[in-house]
Amino acid sequence: NLDEATKSVYTENIRLTEALNYHLKEEDNLKKERNKLLEENANLKQEKEVTEMIVQRKVGQHKHQKQTIKELMDRIKILEKSLSHVVKEFEAERKDIICRGEIENASAKAEILKLQRVIELKTIEMSKVKRLAKNILDERTELENFFLTSLDDVKAEIAANRSQYRKEAFAAFHQKVLAAHASREAYPKIRTFTQMEQSTNSVYNDIEAAEILYDVKRKVDIRDLTWEQKEKVLQYLFARMNMSTSKPFLPDVKERHSQTLSITQGEK
């Protein structure tokens, strides 16, 4: 009877051990699944924030473009009114000259013909001026639209690149932390992924570094510039085009230092 009881206890211990191992394995799998879901949730939250920022920026840009178009249309109307006023005054002057010429005696006919010829030439000249003014306005509007469209495209590229950079930086940092946790390498420096003034190793420091224009002693191909640098160049050109009398401020230029940016640690 004692042997049977011992055997029964032994069998029960084996069963309980197997059950415990099974539950421990299930618990480990659940923990992994939970961590994976938390990470996906964080990524989705970050993507949502970026998308909301882009939408807000687009709404602001649309309002600004709408205001710009309204201002341009107002300017065109003012110019058209000015031209119409000049033409009316000119026509009134022409009629007045003709009337006075008809009242004069026959000896003034030659002078009248001369004045009429001058008026005709001035009318032709005014027509040319009107056509030229219209062409200038059309060309300027097309150029402004081109710059606005280019700036919109560049801003969209900047937003997309920054979002991708933050994702890759976060993933790389997370991998290093996991590797350090597994004792394969040392823990990386603390790295922040939100905008904090007191942070000394933030992913936003890398993003700000992409905006800097460096002073170089050779010609630079625009294809070698970052999207942020291209945006500054376009803004400068757009400002210069719209400032006929005053000279626009040049973008800040800094000396290039030999430093490398890393996705995982910021500055090496």
Backbone as CSV, one residue per row, in Angstrom:
resi,resn,N_x,N_y,N_z,CA_x,CA_y,CA_z,C_x,C_y,C_z
1,ASN,0.825,-1.207,0.000,0.000,0.000,0.000,0.857,1.253,0.000
2,LEU,1.963,1.209,0.752,2.859,2.360,0.790,3.480,2.609,-0.575
3,ASP,3.854,1.531,-1.267,4.444,1.679,-2.609,3.434,2.280,-3.581
4,GLU,2.193,1.839,-3.459,1.159,2.383,-4.341,0.951,3.879,-4.084
5,ALA,0.956,4.239,-2.804,0.770,5.653,-2.450,1.939,6.488,-2.946
6,THR,3.161,5.952,-2.777,4.356,6.667,-3.247,4.313,6.857,-4.759
7,LYS,3.928,5.803,-5.414,3.838,5.856,-6.875,2.793,6.884,-7.310
8,SER,1.672,6.895,-6.573,0.602,7.844,-6.899,1.068,9.281,-6.696
9,VAL,1.796,9.524,-5.581,2.310,10.871,-5.307,3.320,11.280,-6.375
10,TYR,4.193,10.352,-6.746,5.209,10.630,-7.764,4.551,11.001,-9.102
11,THR,3.518,10.196,-9.443,2.802,10.469,-10.700,2.129,11.843,-10.661
12,GLU,1.533,12.159,-9.499,0.875,13.455,-9.347,1.880,14.602,-9.449
13,ASN,3.094,14.390,-8.868,4.136,15.432,-8.947,4.554,15.689,-10.395
14,ILE,4.675,14.606,-11.142,5.048,14.751,-12.563,3.983,15.558,-13.304
15,ARG,2.719,15.207,-13.033,1.621,15.913,-13.702,1.602,17.396,-13.336
16,LEU,1.798,17.662,-12.045,1.798,19.054,-11.592,2.975,19.831,-12.175
17,THR,4.135,19.169,-12.283,5.319,19.825,-12.862,5.077,20.186,-14.327
18,GLU,4.497,19.235,-15.050,4.193,19.499,-16.461,3.182,20.641,-16.604
19,ALA,2.169,20.614,-15.722,1.166,21.688,-15.766,1.794,23.033,-15.454
20,LEU,2.705,23.046,-14.443,3.379,24.294,-14.080,4.234,24.815,-15.237
21,ASN,4.992,23.897,-15.859,5.818,24.305,-17.016,4.955,24.859,-18.146
22,TYR,3.822,24.224,-18.359,2.919,24.685,-19.418,2.421,26.098,-19.137
23,HIS,1.995,26.311,-17.888,1.484,27.639,-17.513,2.581,28.694,-17.560
24,LEU,3.797,28.332,-17.142,4.909,29.284,-17.214,5.202,29.672,-18.666
25,LYS,5.153,28.677,-19.544,5.394,28.943,-20.966,4.296,29.846,-21.534
26,GLU,3.042,29.556,-21.141,1.930,30.395,-21.588,2.077,31.827,-21.083
27,GLU,2.519,31.954,-19.823,2.708,33.288,-19.244,3.786,34.057,-20.005
28,ASP,4.878,33.373,-20.365,5.955,34.019,-21.112,5.469,34.476,-22.489
29,ASN,4.677,33.600,-23.141,4.136,33.960,-24.460,3.197,35.162,-24.361
30,LEU,2.382,35.168,-23.307,1.461,36.295,-23.115,2.216,37.593,-22.866
31,LYS,3.317,37.516,-22.096,4.127,38.712,-21.849,4.717,39.247,-23.153
32,LYS,5.230,38.330,-23.975,5.803,38.756,-25.260,4.733,39.412,-26.135
33,GLU,3.546,38.782,-26.175,2.465,39.333,-26.986,2.043,40.710,-26.478
34,ARG,2.020,40.854,-25.129,1.653,42.137,-24.533,2.676,43.218,-24.911
35,ASN,3.967,42.888,-24.799,5.013,43.864,-25.152,4.916,44.270,-26.622
36,LYS,4.627,43.276,-27.462,4.503,43.555,-28.892,3.327,44.501,-29.155
37,LEU,2.200,44.232,-28.480,1.027,45.092,-28.645,1.281,46.497,-28.118
38,LEU,2.008,46.606,-26.990,2.345,47.930,-26.451,3.210,48.716,-27.430
39,GLU,4.170,48.020,-28.035,5.056,48.697,-28.996,4.275,49.149,-30.228
40,GLU,3.387,48.259,-30.731,2.574,48.633,-31.892,1.662,49.808,-31.550
41,ASN,1.124,49.791,-30.344,0.247,50.886,-29.915,1.002,52.211,-29.878
42,ALA,2.244,52.187,-29.365,3.060,53.406,-29.311,3.360,53.926,-30.719
43,ASN,3.686,52.987,-31.635,3.980,53.397,-33.020,2.745,54.009,-33.685
44,LEU,1.590,53.359,-33.458,0.356,53.883,-34.052,0.003,55.256,-33.488
45,LYS,0.242,55.433,-32.197,-0.029,56.731,-31.572,0.864,57.808,-32.176
46,GLN,2.145,57.453,-32.385,3.085,58.422,-32.967,2.684,58.772,-34.400
47,GLU,2.276,57.740,-35.171,1.841,57.994,-36.547,0.599,58.888,-36.560
48,LYS,-0.305,58.640,-35.607,-1.522,59.462,-35.518,-1.165,60.923,-35.247
49,GLU,-0.211,61.152,-34.330,0.191,62.523,-34.012,0.796,63.212,-35.228
50,VAL,1.642,62.468,-35.970,2.270,63.046,-37.171,1.208,63.392,-38.213
51,THR,0.241,62.467,-38.387,-0.827,62.707,-39.356,-1.646,63.938,-38.981
52,GLU,-1.954,64.073,-37.697,-2.714,65.242,-37.253,-1.931,66.529,-37.489
53,MET,-0.599,66.485,-37.255,0.233,67.663,-37.504,0.207,68.047,-38.981
54,ILE,0.300,67.023,-39.857,0.301,67.286,-41.304,-1.035,67.906,-41.720
55,VAL,-2.144,67.349,-41.185,-3.468,67.870,-41.531,-3.603,69.325,-41.095
56,GLN,-3.155,69.619,-39.860,-3.234,70.999,-39.371,-2.388,71.940,-40.218
57,ARG,-1.179,71.462,-40.606,-0.304,72.296,-41.428,-0.930,72.557,-42.802
58,LYS,-1.554,71.502,-43.380,-2.183,71.660,-44.686,-3.349,72.650,-44.618
59,VAL,-4.120,72.575,-43.524,-5.238,73.514,-43.368,-4.718,74.947,-43.295
60,GLY,-3.634,75.138,-42.523,-3.037,76.471,-42.431,-2.507,76.952,-43.772
61,GLN,-1.860,76.037,-44.504,-1.327,76.408,-45.818,-2.461,76.782,-46.777
62,HIS,-3.564,76.022,-46.692,-4.696,76.312,-47.575,-5.258,77.703,-47.286
63,LYS,-5.380,78.031,-46.003,-5.879,79.359,-45.636,-4.931,80.452,-46.123
64,HIS,-3.628,80.186,-45.959,-2.643,81.180,-46.398,-2.705,81.374,-47.912
65,GLN,-2.820,80.264,-48.658,-2.902,80.356,-50.115,-4.170,81.107,-50.533
66,LYS,-5.256,80.825,-49.827,-6.514,81.494,-50.145,-6.386,83.000,-49.939
67,GLN,-5.734,83.379,-48.836,-5.531,84.800,-48.554,-4.621,85.439,-49.598
68,THR,-3.567,84.696,-49.990,-2.634,85.206,-50.996,-3.341,85.435,-52.334
69,ILE,-4.174,84.467,-52.725,-4.919,84.593,-53.984,-5.852,85.806,-53.926
70,LYS,-6.501,85.985,-52.787,-7.402,87.137,-52.630,-6.633,88.447,-52.768
71,GLU,-5.461,88.516,-52.126,-4.654,89.733,-52.210,-4.217,90.005,-53.646
72,LEU,-3.829,88.938,-54.367,-3.414,89.107,-55.761,-4.582,89.590,-56.626
73,MET,-5.757,89.003,-56.391,-6.926,89.439,-57.157,-7.255,90.904,-56.861
74,ASP,-7.121,91.304,-55.600,-7.362,92.711,-55.250,-6.372,93.628,-55.956
75,ARG,-5.111,93.182,-56.013,-4.093,93.985,-56.695,-4.403,94.118,-58.187
76,ILE,-4.861,93.016,-58.775,-5.200,93.041,-60.202,-6.357,94.015,-60.451
77,LYS,-7.363,93.962,-59.558,-8.500,94.867,-59.721,-8.068,96.331,-59.613
78,ILE,-7.160,96.601,-58.667,-6.668,97.974,-58.502,-5.945,98.439,-59.763
79,LEU,-5.096,97.547,-60.314,-4.365,97.899,-61.534,-5.315,98.115,-62.709
80,GLU,-6.335,97.252,-62.801,-7.300,97.405,-63.894,-8.060,98.726,-63.769
81,LYS,-8.426,99.075,-62.530,-9.110,100.354,-62.327,-8.208,101.529,-62.688
82,SER,-6.923,101.410,-62.298,-5.978,102.480,-62.617,-5.820,102.637,-64.122
83,LEU,-5.682,101.516,-64.828,-5.543,101.568,-66.282,-6.802,102.137,-66.930
84,SER,-7.970,101.711,-66.405,-9.231,102.216,-66.951,-9.350,103.725,-66.739
85,HIS,-8.915,104.166,-65.568,-8.968,105.600,-65.272,-8.054,106.384,-66.211
86,VAL,-6.852,105.845,-66.441,-5.913,106.516,-67.344,-6.475,106.586,-68.759
87,VAL,-7.077,105.486,-69.206,-7.643,105.456,-70.560,-8.792,106.457,-70.692
88,LYS,-9.642,106.502,-69.662,-10.765,107.444,-69.707,-10.276,108.892,-69.760
89,GLU,-9.273,109.184,-68.927,-8.718,110.541,-68.941,-8.112,110.871,-70.303
90,PHE,-7.433,109.874,-70.851,-6.798,110.082,-72.145,-7.845,110.308,-73.235
91,GLU,-8.927,109.516,-73.193,-9.996,109.674,-74.177,-10.670,111.042,-74.026
92,ALA,-10.858,111.465,-72.776,-11.471,112.779,-72.548,-10.585,113.889,-73.094
93,GLU,-9.283,113.723,-72.883,-8.332,114.720,-73.392,-8.348,114.756,-74.917
94,ARG,-8.424,113.561,-75.521,-8.444,113.493,-76.987,-9.680,114.194,-77.561
95,LYS,-10.816,113.930,-76.937,-12.054,114.554,-77.412,-12.011,116.069,-77.244
96,ASP,-11.439,116.489,-76.127,-11.343,117.930,-75.881,-10.460,118.602,-76.920
97,ILE,-9.361,117.964,-77.265,-8.448,118.525,-78.269,-9.126,118.611,-79.634
98,ILE,-9.884,117.534,-79.971,-10.576,117.518,-81.267,-11.626,118.629,-81.344
99,CYS,-12.358,118.790,-80.229,-13.398,119.835,-80.201,-12.796,121.230,-80.366
100,ARG,-11.713,121.454,-79.658,-11.063,122.766,-79.776,-10.489,122.979,-81.171
101,GLY,-10.021,121.883,-81.778,-9.478,121.986,-83.131,-10.532,122.319,-84.164
102,GLU,-11.770,121.761,-83.951,-12.849,122.029,-84.902,-13.307,123.482,-84.833
103,ILE,-13.208,124.077,-83.634,-13.631,125.469,-83.463,-12.629,126.429,-84.102
104,GLU,-11.397,126.021,-84.121,-10.362,126.907,-84.687,-10.572,127.102,-86.189
105,ASN,-9.904,128.057,-86.719,-10.025,128.373,-88.151,-9.251,127.368,-88.999
106,ALA,-9.404,127.496,-90.268,-8.819,126.562,-91.220,-7.304,126.525,-91.135
107,SER,-6.696,127.633,-90.693,-5.236,127.667,-90.635,-4.678,126.722,-89.564
108,ALA,-5.575,126.286,-88.641,-5.102,125.396,-87.566,-5.299,123.919,-87.895
109,LYS,-5.785,123.624,-89.129,-6.048,122.231,-89.485,-4.786,121.371,-89.454
110,ALA,-3.714,121.942,-89.911,-2.461,121.171,-89.920,-2.044,120.782,-88.496
111,GLU,-2.232,121.736,-87.575,-1.888,121.454,-86.173,-2.805,120.387,-85.581
112,ILE,-4.090,120.454,-85.998,-5.051,119.461,-85.508,-4.667,118.062,-85.980
113,LEU,-4.306,117.961,-87.266,-3.889,116.662,-87.800,-2.663,116.132,-87.059
114,LYS,-1.766,117.040,-86.744,-0.558,116.644,-86.019,-0.903,116.108,-84.620
115,LEU,-1.809,116.821,-83.959,-2.219,116.392,-82.623,-2.945,115.046,-82.665
116,GLN,-3.782,114.871,-83.680,-4.482,113.599,-83.824,-3.501,112.440,-84.009
117,ARG,-2.464,112.716,-84.772,-1.449,111.677,-84.985,-0.751,111.317,-83.668
118,VAL,-0.465,112.358,-82.888,0.168,112.113,-81.581,-0.742,111.273,-80.692
119,ILE,-2.039,111.614,-80.735,-3.009,110.874,-79.922,-3.068,109.409,-80.340
120,GLU,-3.068,109.172,-81.646,-3.100,107.793,-82.138,-1.881,107.000,-81.665
121,LEU,-0.725,107.661,-81.738,0.494,106.986,-81.289,0.437,106.667,-79.795
122,LYS,-0.106,107.643,-79.035,-0.200,107.411,-77.597,-1.205,106.306,-77.276
123,THR,-2.294,106.255,-78.081,-3.279,105.189,-77.881,-2.651,103.820,-78.126
124,ILE,-1.869,103.735,-79.202,-1.160,102.480,-79.491,-0.196,102.135,-78.362
125,GLU,0.502,103.176,-77.885,1.460,102.965,-76.796,0.753,102.472,-75.529
126,MET,-0.416,103.055,-75.240,-1.173,102.635,-74.068,-1.650,101.194,-74.200
127,SER,-2.042,100.811,-75.407,-2.456,99.423,-75.633,-1.299,98.467,-75.376
128,LYS,-0.121,98.871,-75.842,1.062,98.042,-75.601,1.374,97.942,-74.106
129,VAL,1.226,99.096,-73.418,1.479,99.108,-71.968,0.496,98.189,-71.248
130,LYS,-0.785,98.233,-71.646,-1.793,97.375,-71.023,-1.475,95.900,-71.254
131,ARG,-1.100,95.561,-72.505,-0.758,94.166,-72.794,0.470,93.725,-72.003
132,LEU,1.460,94.625,-71.943,2.680,94.307,-71.206,2.384,94.111,-69.717
133,ALA,1.545,94.989,-69.158,1.192,94.871,-67.737,0.472,93.558,-67.468
134,LYS,-0.439,93.197,-68.377,-1.165,91.931,-68.205,-0.218,90.735,-68.283
135,ASN,0.709,90.766,-69.252,1.678,89.669,-69.378,2.546,89.543,-68.127
136,ILE,2.963,90.710,-67.599,3.800,90.690,-66.384,3.034,90.083,-65.213
137,LEU,1.765,90.482,-65.063,0.945,89.941,-63.976,0.741,88.438,-64.127
138,ASP,0.469,87.998,-65.380,0.269,86.563,-65.618,1.527,85.766,-65.292
139,GLU,2.674,86.256,-65.772,3.933,85.545,-65.521,4.272,85.520,-64.031
140,ARG,4.017,86.628,-63.353,4.306,86.685,-61.909,3.409,85.714,-61.137
141,THR,2.133,85.664,-61.519,1.214,84.742,-60.844,1.652,83.296,-61.045
142,GLU,2.037,82.952,-62.269,2.502,81.588,-62.541,3.742,81.249,-61.719
143,LEU,4.662,82.214,-61.631,5.892,81.971,-60.871,5.598,81.820,-59.378
144,GLU,4.699,82.663,-58.858,4.342,82.550,-57.438,3.665,81.217,-57.155
145,ASN,2.771,80.785,-58.060,2.121,79.484,-57.887,3.139,78.351,-57.903
146,PHE,4.142,78.483,-58.777,5.192,77.458,-58.833,5.943,77.374,-57.502
147,PHE,6.305,78.550,-56.955,7.027,78.552,-55.674,6.168,77.990,-54.549
148,LEU,4.881,78.373,-54.519,3.994,77.871,-53.470,3.831,76.358,-53.560
149,THR,3.663,75.856,-54.799,3.537,74.408,-54.979,4.822,73.692,-54.572
150,SER,5.962,74.259,-54.960,7.251,73.658,-54.597,7.439,73.625,-53.090
151,LEU,7.070,74.723,-52.414,7.189,74.758,-50.948,6.284,73.720,-50.295
152,ASP,5.065,73.562,-50.834,4.160,72.543,-50.292,4.754,71.147,-50.442
153,ASP,5.319,70.868,-51.631,5.932,69.558,-51.872,7.097,69.312,-50.929
154,VAL,7.926,70.337,-50.740,9.088,70.190,-49.850,8.642,69.964,-48.410
155,LYS,7.613,70.708,-47.962,7.117,70.536,-46.588,6.577,69.123,-46.388
156,ALA,5.883,68.604,-47.407,5.362,67.239,-47.299,6.501,66.224,-47.198
157,GLU,7.561,66.422,-48.003,8.722,65.532,-47.939,9.387,65.609,-46.563
158,ILE,9.490,66.829,-46.017,10.106,66.999,-44.690,9.314,66.230,-43.640
159,ALA,7.984,66.380,-43.672,7.154,65.688,-42.681,7.300,64.175,-42.798
160,ALA,7.291,63.665,-44.047,7.416,62.224,-44.248,8.788,61.712,-43.799
161,ASN,9.856,62.425,-44.167,11.208,62.002,-43.790,11.411,62.040,-42.285
162,ARG,10.871,63.091,-41.637,11.033,63.176,-40.182,10.287,62.048,-39.478
163,SER,9.090,61.745,-39.972,8.333,60.644,-39.377,9.085,59.325,-39.519
164,GLN,9.624,59.073,-40.726,10.379,57.836,-40.961,11.633,57.791,-40.100
165,TYR,12.317,58.935,-39.967,13.542,58.974,-39.159,13.241,58.664,-37.694
166,ARG,12.135,59.254,-37.171,11.793,58.990,-35.774,11.469,57.515,-35.555
167,LYS,10.748,56.902,-36.527,10.429,55.482,-36.401,11.704,54.633,-36.374
168,GLU,12.610,54.896,-37.327,13.834,54.104,-37.407,14.718,54.319,-36.182
169,ALA,14.782,55.577,-35.708,15.592,55.860,-34.525,15.029,55.155,-33.301
170,PHE,13.693,55.169,-33.177,13.073,54.507,-32.032,13.308,53.001,-32.101
171,ALA,13.143,52.414,-33.301,13.344,50.973,-33.447,14.797,50.579,-33.144
172,ALA,15.756,51.363,-33.645,17.172,51.052,-33.410,17.515,51.165,-31.924
173,PHE,16.993,52.214,-31.275,17.258,52.384,-29.839,16.646,51.229,-29.050
174,HIS,15.443,50.828,-29.445,14.781,49.726,-28.750,15.583,48.430,-28.900
175,GLN,16.126,48.194,-30.080,16.942,46.996,-30.298,18.185,47.007,-29.423
176,LYS,18.817,48.166,-29.277,20.007,48.255,-28.424,19.658,47.989,-26.960
177,VAL,18.496,48.510,-26.535,18.073,48.260,-25.150,17.824,46.771,-24.931
178,LEU,17.165,46.126,-25.909,16.923,44.689,-25.789,18.233,43.905,-25.758
179,ALA,19.183,44.318,-26.615,20.478,43.635,-26.638,21.211,43.823,-25.311
180,ALA,21.121,45.026,-24.751,21.766,45.278,-23.464,21.087,44.490,-22.349
181,HIS,19.773,44.380,-22.439,19.035,43.613,-21.432,19.441,42.144,-21.482
182,ALA,19.767,41.676,-22.687,20.216,40.291,-22.833,21.717,40.150,-22.569
183,SER,22.343,41.220,-22.083,23.773,41.215,-21.707,24.684,40.995,-22.900
184,ARG,24.230,41.360,-24.095,25.092,41.225,-25.267,25.951,42.462,-25.487
185,GLU,25.522,43.616,-24.963,26.311,44.838,-25.092,25.883,45.825,-24.014
186,ALA,26.587,46.956,-23.912,26.298,47.933,-22.862,25.002,48.685,-23.186
187,TYR,24.358,49.189,-22.147,23.139,49.972,-22.341,23.478,51.273,-23.078
188,PRO,22.648,51.671,-24.057,22.916,52.931,-24.771,22.580,54.139,-23.904
189,LYS,23.079,55.325,-24.340,22.727,56.555,-23.632,21.214,56.784,-23.722
190,ILE,20.678,57.431,-22.691,19.243,57.721,-22.686,18.925,58.638,-23.868
191,ARG,17.895,58.288,-24.608,17.522,59.037,-25.816,16.033,59.355,-25.750
192,THR,15.679,60.630,-25.985,14.273,61.032,-25.924,13.708,61.179,-27.330
193,PHE,12.411,60.893,-27.445,11.743,60.947,-28.743,10.589,61.949,-28.740
194,THR,10.588,62.827,-27.729,9.645,63.946,-27.684,10.442,65.227,-27.514
195,GLN,9.838,66.355,-27.863,10.543,67.639,-27.802,10.618,68.123,-26.354
196,MET,11.811,68.035,-25.783,12.052,68.472,-24.406,13.282,69.366,-24.396
197,GLU,13.151,70.593,-23.808,14.253,71.557,-23.826,15.455,71.054,-23.047
198,GLN,15.207,70.302,-21.950,16.325,69.880,-21.104,17.018,68.615,-21.615
199,SER,16.498,68.005,-22.676,17.112,66.779,-23.185,18.401,67.099,-23.946
200,THR,19.447,66.315,-23.662,20.733,66.510,-24.349,20.953,65.490,-25.460
201,ASN,20.067,64.515,-25.564,20.211,63.488,-26.606,18.820,63.152,-27.135
202,SER,18.245,64.115,-27.868,16.891,63.947,-28.397,16.955,63.721,-29.897
203,VAL,16.019,62.925,-30.405,15.955,62.702,-31.848,15.648,64.007,-32.584
204,TYR,15.026,64.987,-31.871,14.713,66.268,-32.506,15.970,67.113,-32.717
205,ASN,17.044,66.836,-31.942,18.314,67.527,-32.201,18.860,67.143,-33.577
206,ASP,18.709,65.850,-33.925,19.148,65.396,-35.251,18.321,66.076,-36.340
207,ILE,17.002,66.186,-36.087,16.118,66.807,-37.079,16.466,68.277,-37.276
208,GLU,16.772,68.984,-36.167,17.146,70.401,-36.273,18.472,70.572,-37.008
209,ALA,19.371,69.593,-36.846,20.672,69.691,-37.518,20.518,69.661,-39.035
210,ALA,19.447,69.008,-39.513,19.227,68.931,-40.963,18.827,70.272,-41.556
211,GLU,18.413,71.239,-40.701,17.987,72.549,-41.208,19.155,73.508,-41.424
212,ILE,20.327,73.198,-40.843,21.443,74.145,-40.862,22.042,74.238,-42.265
213,LEU,22.290,75.461,-42.727,23.004,75.696,-43.981,24.479,75.931,-43.652
214,TYR,25.350,75.099,-44.192,26.772,75.201,-43.891,27.487,76.060,-44.927
215,ASP,28.491,76.794,-44.447,29.289,77.655,-45.321,30.330,76.797,-46.040
216,VAL,30.181,76.688,-47.350,31.129,75.894,-48.127,31.821,76.796,-49.144
217,LYS,33.021,76.394,-49.552,33.826,77.219,-50.466,33.740,76.732,-51.907
218,ARG,32.757,75.910,-52.181,32.614,75.398,-53.546,31.131,75.437,-53.929
219,LYS,30.880,75.201,-55.202,29.493,75.169,-55.649,28.788,73.944,-55.061
220,VAL,27.515,74.126,-54.715,26.747,73.049,-54.092,25.608,72.659,-55.024
221,ASP,25.486,71.356,-55.274,24.375,70.841,-56.064,23.143,70.772,-55.156
222,ILE,22.013,71.315,-55.620,20.816,71.326,-54.771,20.367,69.919,-54.412
223,ARG,20.761,68.932,-55.238,20.404,67.554,-54.908,21.129,67.049,-53.674
224,ASP,22.239,67.720,-53.298,22.995,67.323,-52.105,22.427,67.935,-50.830
225,LEU,21.468,68.865,-50.941,20.894,69.510,-49.759,19.815,68.633,-49.136
226,THR,19.620,68.804,-47.842,18.493,68.138,-47.191,17.206,68.844,-47.594
227,TRP,16.055,68.177,-47.340,14.778,68.813,-47.667,14.591,70.091,-46.870
228,GLU,15.080,70.116,-45.603,14.963,71.327,-44.787,15.781,72.468,-45.388
229,GLN,16.977,72.152,-45.893,17.810,73.182,-46.513,17.172,73.683,-47.816
230,LYS,16.579,72.759,-48.575,15.891,73.167,-49.805,14.730,74.114,-49.488
231,GLU,14.021,73.840,-48.395,12.912,74.711,-48.008,13.408,76.128,-47.723
232,LYS,14.540,76.246,-47.005,15.080,77.569,-46.693,15.484,78.312,-47.967
233,VAL,16.089,77.594,-48.910,16.504,78.222,-50.172,15.279,78.717,-50.942
234,LEU,14.226,77.887,-51.018,13.007,78.293,-51.717,12.352,79.500,-51.042
235,GLN,12.326,79.507,-49.701,11.741,80.642,-48.985,12.524,81.926,-49.259
236,TYR,13.860,81.806,-49.323,14.686,82.981,-49.609,14.405,83.509,-51.020
237,LEU,14.340,82.595,-52.002,14.080,83.009,-53.383,12.693,83.632,-53.515
238,PHE,11.705,83.026,-52.832,10.342,83.559,-52.887,10.283,84.958,-52.279
239,ALA,10.980,85.144,-51.147,11.016,86.465,-50.498,11.720,87.483,-51.389
240,ARG,12.798,87.048,-52.023,13.536,87.968,-52.894,12.692,88.392,-54.090
241,MET,11.894,87.466,-54.621,11.044,87.786,-55.759,9.968,88.805,-55.378
242,ASN,9.488,88.763,-54.137,8.401,89.635,-53.696,8.878,90.926,-53.054
243,MET,10.196,91.135,-52.954,10.729,92.358,-52.346,11.492,93.132,-53.410
244,SER,10.802,94.076,-54.065,11.408,94.781,-55.203,12.398,95.850,-54.764
245,THR,12.164,96.453,-53.565,13.033,97.558,-53.135,14.033,97.129,-52.083
246,SER,13.560,96.441,-51.063,14.466,96.016,-49.982,15.017,94.633,-50.257
247,LYS,16.192,94.392,-49.764,16.863,93.116,-49.990,16.499,92.145,-48.877
248,PRO,16.017,90.910,-49.200,15.632,89.962,-48.148,16.844,89.468,-47.378
249,PHE,16.598,89.061,-46.132,17.671,88.526,-45.305,18.088,87.159,-45.821
250,LEU,19.405,86.968,-45.868,19.923,85.656,-46.246,19.714,84.676,-45.099
251,PRO,19.495,83.357,-45.400,19.381,82.378,-44.321,20.688,82.294,-43.539
252,ASP,20.588,81.933,-42.242,21.782,81.767,-41.415,22.672,80.668,-41.980
253,VAL,23.973,80.942,-42.012,24.952,79.972,-42.518,25.975,79.704,-41.425
254,LYS,26.251,78.435,-41.160,27.203,78.055,-40.122,28.365,77.279,-40.724
255,GLU,29.494,77.295,-39.981,30.638,76.516,-40.421,30.367,75.039,-40.174
256,ARG,30.806,74.207,-41.103,30.597,72.763,-40.969,31.606,72.179,-39.985
257,HIS,31.139,71.414,-39.037,32.006,70.708,-38.095,31.964,69.214,-38.408
258,SER,33.028,68.547,-38.094,33.127,67.119,-38.412,32.414,66.321,-37.334
259,GLN,31.104,66.115,-37.488,30.360,65.294,-36.558,29.392,64.434,-37.364
260,THR,29.109,63.252,-36.841,28.258,62.307,-37.533,27.018,62.049,-36.704
261,LEU,25.877,62.011,-37.347,24.634,61.732,-36.646,24.312,60.251,-36.760
262,SER,23.894,59.668,-35.620,23.560,58.253,-35.592,22.090,58.089,-35.276
263,ILE,21.465,57.127,-35.902,20.048,56.880,-35.660,19.813,56.414,-34.221
264,THR,20.792,55.705,-33.634,20.577,55.127,-32.307,21.002,56.040,-31.184
265,GLN,22.075,56.821,-31.369,22.636,57.568,-30.256,22.680,59.069,-30.488
266,GLY,22.131,59.557,-31.590,22.260,60.990,-31.870,23.668,61.289,-32.307
267,GLU,24.374,62.194,-31.628,25.745,62.536,-31.994,26.695,61.493,-31.446
268,LYS,27.579,61.040,-32.332,28.579,60.069,-31.877,29.737,60.787,-31.224
